[in-house]
Amino acid sequence: MGGTFYDEGELFERYRSAVRPGPWSANFVMEEPALLEALGDVHGLRVLDLGCGDASIGRTLLESGCRSYLGIDASARMVDAARDALLGTAGEARRATIEGFSAPPASFDLVLSRMALHYVADLDAALAACRDCLAPGGRMAFTIVHPVVTSHDALAGGEEQRTSWVVDDYFDEGPREVDWLGERVVWHHRTVEAYVAAFGRAGFRLTALSECAPRPERFGGDDDAELARRRRMPLFLLLAGERI
């Protein structure tokens, strides 16, 4: 369940292999560039990363001039990897759940979360906690598995390169057990509309919504077939907004 899923057996290594940089990684060619664009200039900002994983983006943000970076993850193995990645920087990683994390008001200027909030059952509470710890004018940006994927166990079957996808029971929100990295895990399915509404209820003004279309420049210009395949299906959803 949640971040502790990655502490089981060989899952951590499978995850690291699946998201390693390169045109074979959907995160690299789709999710990461969309998120970095939404984050914009981070110079001088205090950054909180919920579900930070190995904190690879933390080092990037620190090198881009953010004042501080705190990564939170429930997985002990992820936190160890994050601390290694942040060694020698102003960044910090702590083991904690998204649901249990809180911080004093105005502690941060920017909250981000990459591919983690679909593990959270009570999204309203998590987003409200994010809003409460932001300074006036603070921002939040997060990515999740796209709802057309969480609407069905589309990752089951072991097919290395899918050629078709099934969307089913799209408007029935709630937990879905899916196959991920060869194991079963619970993701919470919500519609795009539901994510937007929850963001607004938490006290954010939506400034960006992206389905993270693949970026041709990240394919190196020599893999048109893979680019065409990635353009067939939205895998990620990004929302960004300002604290009201």
Secondary structure, 3 states (H helix, E strand, C coil): CHHHHHHCCCHHHHHHHHCCCCCCCHHHHHHHHHHHHHHCCCCCCEEEEECCCCCHHHHHHHHCCCCEEEEEECCHHHHHHHHHHHCCCCEEEEECCCCCCCCCCCCEEEEEEECCHHHCCCHHHHHHHHHHCEEEEEEEEEEEECHHHHCCCCCCCCCCCCCCCCCCCCCCCEEEEEEECCEEEEEEECCHHHHHHHHHHCCEEEEEEECCCCCHHHHCCCCHHHHHHHCCCCCEEEEEEEEC
